[in-house]
Amino acid sequence: MRLIFIGPPGVGKGTQAKNICAHFGIIHLSTGVILRNEIKQMSSIGQSAKTFIDAGQLVPDDVLLKIMYERLTQENCYNGFCLDGFPRTMPQAEGLDHILKNLNQSLDAVVSVEVDEEELINRLVLRGITSRRTDDTHDIIRQRLQVYKKQTEPLIEFYEERDLVKTINGVGEITEITERILNTLI
């Protein structure tokens, strides 16, 4: 199974992607985790990415496409994967299509998780307090939501044209939401 999880920051993509990956026995690829590891290791890509992340902006497409190409060619991705936080822009989606074509692979579904904006802001502020993430402050959250609406929401239509989108209500208990997702995929 090859999946993409899409939705605004704080919608629960990461949590749900992990649950779905465990169910299907596939690898969870979170660009956020990959980038935070690069930042922690103080790599050149990580330092460049930190500048954009701290400003509430997306990391440039060419950097993410290079990282994702290298990651998707690793052996543990052969039997399937779930992309969490990638693609986020049309050039990334087009780049992913190119990568998958080169690997003779295709997507099975795009899971679009939706939650009301005020709920998202509350979730992210709480996450910022508990995890001490520098990108979970009110101003940066609002900036990230605007970036999402402008750059990432158009991907839903892009994948709807390919009949891949499964829209999921992201409000409720984690297990309920996981069940909703599984019911649309099976």
Secondary structure by P-SEA (a helix, b strand, c coil): cbbbbbbccccaaaaaaaaaaaaabbbbbbaaaaaaaaaaaccaaaaaaaaaaaacccccaaaaaaaaaaaaaccccccbbbbccccccaaaaaaaaaaaaaacccccbbbbbbbcaaaaaaaaaaaaaaaccccccaaaaaaaaaaaaccccaaaaaaaaaccbbbbbccccaaaaaaaaaaaac
